Amino acid sequence: MITYEFLQQYWWFLISLLGGLLVFLLFVQGGNALIFLAGKTEEERQLLVNSTGRKWELTFTTLVTFGGAFFASFPLFYSTSFGGAYWVWIAILITFVFQAVSYEFQSKAGNILGKNAFRIFLMLNGLLAPLLIGTAVGTFFTGSPFVVNKNAVADLGAPVISRWVGEWGGLEAVGVPFNLCFGHMVMFLAIVLGALYAINNIAHPTLSGRLRKSLLRSFVLFLVALVLVLVQLLTMEGFAVDEAGVVTLEAGKYLNNFLQMPVVLVMFLLGAVLLVAGVVLTLLKPNFNKGIWLAGPGTVLAVIPLFLIAGYNGTSYYPSVADLQSSLTLSNSCSSEFTLRTMAIVSLILPFVVAYIAYFWHKMNNRPLTSEELNENESY
């Protein structure tokens, strides 16, 4: 029989899966970050823009789906984070507005700013969006300043359940070293994936050589950030939840979660191996351009466990540093059993949606971009 607890676990897994897919699809942002770093001529920059321009809607759609799934399954998180840490989420959305406007208008007649102005907006999106998203996710482990009082719903004058007590609207997160390391890790990972995707998607020997150099630099920086994150994550105190729902600090909680959930640990290690293999093979073999198809699934497999150890095994996935007992858990922040059960039925169509995306991805990428196509087809 499907229990309420199972539905909570099921929906947290779907949130984790969407998080993993979102990080993978941030290769679009990573490719945008390389427009001026790897593209040195107008032709090369146009190829990079056209390459990412084919896929940018997938990233934005996944981000919206991620937020929508959180709202539907864990509405108290949505109201607490989106209502309190609004400056962080507004900043993220602004960077995606930069992206949409840039793709739409950089080649339009009457563009008085010039193409490069909009490409700068794309580059800012490529750097800031992954950085801010990663910093926000880092608070799943370090906590945020909020207070939850469910009894306030009966207050007709101010029926506000959650209240943010920080003064910076979520920007407090950038003052925590772990969050910044996490944000930089996601940013450099996005650039790594962007370089791998462009190498696979663009047939231009000169640009490919520059992309491989950018790949090496960004991969080294990613590894540094990854080590810093893992050292802190595996040694820091975590927010444990007992059967009565009482939240306490536990030494080495996230390390314990990995050890107590070996399947999750194996998934993380397998993802890391695939990611590294995709990069190393691309760097060592000049003609190898399939690295994205190893690193992409590896990214998804590695990111999912980070979400799982944040919410599974009696862990508060959104801890409060203002009031420990206000911390959000899978059980105290989820939707009703009826809502979760109904949405679980709807979620069964997800494999068909993924198959649909994969089919049209293949159709759009059935041949690599070349310089000749810039004259034959409409460019961004």
SVG drawing of the C-alpha trace seen along z (x, -y; Angstrom):
<svg xmlns="http://www.w3.org/2000/svg" viewBox="-10 -53 56 55">
<polyline fill="none" stroke="black" stroke-width="0.4" points="0.0,0.0 1.3,-3.5 1.6,-5.4 1.8,-9.2 5.4,-8.8 6.2,-7.0 4.6,-9.8 6.7,-12.4 9.9,-10.4 8.7,-9.9 8.2,-13.5 11.5,-14.5 13.1,-12.0 11.4,-13.7 12.5,-17.1 16.1,-15.7 15.8,-14.3 14.6,-17.7 17.5,-19.3 19.9,-17.0 18.4,-17.6 18.5,-21.4 22.2,-21.3 22.9,-19.3 20.9,-21.7 22.9,-24.6 25.4,-23.7 23.5,-26.4 24.6,-29.0 28.1,-27.5 28.2,-27.9 27.1,-31.5 29.9,-32.1 32.4,-31.0 31.2,-33.4 34.1,-35.8 36.5,-33.4 36.6,-30.9 35.1,-32.8 37.6,-35.3 36.0,-36.1 32.5,-37.1 32.0,-33.7 33.1,-31.8 30.9,-33.8 27.9,-33.4 28.5,-29.6 28.5,-29.5 25.3,-31.6 23.6,-29.5 24.7,-26.3 23.2,-27.3 20.3,-29.1 18.8,-25.8 18.5,-24.6 17.9,-27.5 14.2,-27.0 14.8,-23.5 16.8,-25.0 14.3,-27.7 11.4,-25.2 13.2,-22.8 13.8,-25.7 10.1,-26.6 9.1,-22.9 11.5,-22.6 9.9,-25.5 6.4,-24.3 7.1,-20.8 8.4,-22.3 5.3,-24.5 2.9,-21.6 4.6,-19.0 6.3,-21.1 4.3,-24.4 5.7,-25.6 9.2,-25.6 8.0,-27.6 6.3,-30.2 9.2,-30.4 12.0,-30.6 10.4,-32.4 8.6,-34.8 11.6,-35.5 14.7,-35.0 13.1,-37.0 16.2,-39.0 18.1,-35.8 15.2,-34.4 14.6,-37.8 18.2,-38.0 18.1,-34.5 15.0,-35.4 16.6,-38.6 19.5,-36.7 17.2,-34.5 15.3,-37.5 18.7,-38.7 19.0,-35.4 15.6,-35.4 15.8,-39.1 19.3,-38.6 18.5,-35.6 15.4,-37.3 16.7,-40.8 20.5,-40.6 20.0,-40.0 16.8,-42.1 16.7,-45.1 17.0,-48.3 19.3,-46.9 21.1,-50.1 23.2,-48.4 24.9,-46.0 25.2,-42.2 28.0,-42.2 25.9,-44.2 23.4,-41.4 26.2,-38.8 27.5,-40.4 24.0,-39.9 24.3,-36.2 27.7,-35.9 26.3,-37.5 23.5,-34.9 26.1,-32.2 28.1,-33.2 25.5,-34.6 22.6,-32.1 24.6,-29.0 26.4,-30.9 23.2,-32.1 21.3,-28.8 24.2,-27.0 24.4,-29.5 20.7,-29.1 21.0,-25.3 23.9,-25.6 21.4,-26.9 19.8,-23.4 22.9,-22.4 23.7,-25.6 20.3,-27.0 18.4,-30.3 17.0,-32.8 13.3,-32.2 10.6,-31.3 7.5,-29.1 4.4,-29.4 1.5,-27.3 -0.9,-28.6 -0.6,-32.0 -3.0,-30.8 -5.8,-31.5 -4.8,-35.1 -7.2,-37.0 -5.1,-40.2 -1.9,-38.6 -2.3,-34.9 1.4,-34.5 2.8,-31.1 6.5,-31.7 8.4,-34.9 11.9,-35.8 13.9,-37.4 17.0,-38.2 17.4,-41.7 18.8,-41.0 16.0,-39.0 18.0,-35.9 21.3,-37.7 22.6,-36.5 23.5,-33.3 26.5,-34.9 28.0,-35.6 28.4,-31.9 31.7,-30.4 30.1,-27.0 27.3,-28.5 29.8,-30.5 31.9,-27.4 28.8,-25.5 27.8,-28.3 31.2,-28.4 31.2,-24.6 27.9,-24.8 29.2,-27.7 32.4,-26.0 30.5,-22.7 28.2,-24.6 31.1,-26.0 32.7,-22.5 29.4,-21.1 29.0,-24.1 32.5,-23.5 31.8,-19.7 28.5,-20.4 30.0,-23.0 32.8,-20.6 30.2,-18.0 27.8,-20.4 30.1,-22.7 32.4,-21.6 35.1,-24.2 38.7,-23.1 40.0,-26.4 37.1,-27.0 37.3,-23.4 40.9,-23.9 40.0,-27.0 37.1,-25.2 39.4,-22.4 41.7,-24.9 38.7,-26.6 37.5,-23.1 40.8,-22.4 40.9,-25.6 37.2,-25.4 37.6,-21.7 40.6,-22.5 38.6,-25.3 35.6,-23.0 37.7,-20.3 39.1,-22.9 35.5,-24.0 34.3,-20.4 37.0,-19.5 36.2,-22.5 32.5,-21.6 33.0,-18.0 35.5,-18.6 33.1,-21.0 30.0,-18.9 31.4,-15.7 32.7,-17.3 30.0,-19.9 27.1,-19.5 23.8,-18.6 20.2,-19.0 18.8,-15.7 15.1,-15.0 13.9,-12.3 10.6,-10.4 8.8,-13.1 9.9,-15.8 12.4,-17.4 15.3,-18.9 18.8,-18.7 22.4,-19.3 24.3,-16.1 28.1,-16.0 28.9,-14.6 25.3,-14.2 25.8,-14.3 28.7,-11.9 26.5,-9.6 23.7,-9.9 26.0,-8.7 27.3,-5.8 23.8,-4.8 22.4,-5.0 25.1,-3.1 23.0,-3.1 23.0,-6.9 26.8,-6.9 27.3,-4.5 25.1,-6.7 27.2,-9.8 30.5,-8.0 29.3,-6.6 28.2,-10.0 31.5,-11.5 33.4,-8.8 31.3,-9.5 31.7,-13.2 35.5,-12.9 35.7,-10.3 33.9,-12.6 36.2,-15.5 39.5,-13.5 38.7,-11.6 37.9,-14.9 41.2,-16.4 43.4,-13.5 41.9,-12.6 41.9,-15.5 39.3,-13.9 37.0,-12.7 33.8,-14.9 31.3,-12.7 32.3,-13.8 29.0,-15.5 27.2,-12.1 29.3,-10.8 29.5,-14.0 25.8,-14.8 24.4,-11.6 27.2,-11.7 26.1,-15.2 22.5,-14.1 23.7,-11.0 26.0,-13.0 23.6,-15.9 20.6,-13.7 22.4,-12.2 23.2,-15.7 19.5,-16.5 18.8,-13.1 21.2,-13.4 19.7,-16.8 16.2,-15.4 16.3,-11.7 17.4,-9.7 15.8,-12.0 17.3,-15.2 15.9,-18.7 16.2,-19.8 15.7,-23.5 17.0,-24.3 16.4,-27.4 19.3,-29.1 16.8,-31.5 14.7,-28.8 15.9,-25.2 12.4,-23.8 11.1,-25.9 13.3,-23.9 11.5,-22.3 11.3,-18.5 9.6,-16.3 6.8,-15.6 6.1,-19.1 6.2,-21.0 4.5,-18.8 1.1,-18.9 -1.9,-16.8 -1.9,-13.1 -4.6,-13.6 -2.6,-16.2 0.6,-14.1 -1.3,-11.0 -3.1,-12.7 0.1,-14.4 1.9,-11.0 -0.5,-9.6 0.2,-12.6 3.9,-12.2 3.7,-8.9 3.7,-10.8 7.2,-12.1 9.0,-9.3 7.0,-10.2 7.9,-13.8 11.6,-12.9 11.3,-10.7 9.7,-13.6 12.5,-15.9 15.1,-13.3 13.6,-12.8 13.5,-16.5 17.0,-17.0 18.2,-14.3 16.4,-16.0 18.0,-19.4 21.5,-17.9 21.5,-15.3 24.5,-17.2 27.0,-19.6 26.9,-23.3 29.3,-24.6 30.3,-28.1 28.3,-27.5 25.1,-27.1 25.4,-30.7 24.6,-31.9 22.0,-29.3 19.8,-29.4 18.5,-32.1 20.9,-33.0 20.3,-34.2"/>
</svg>
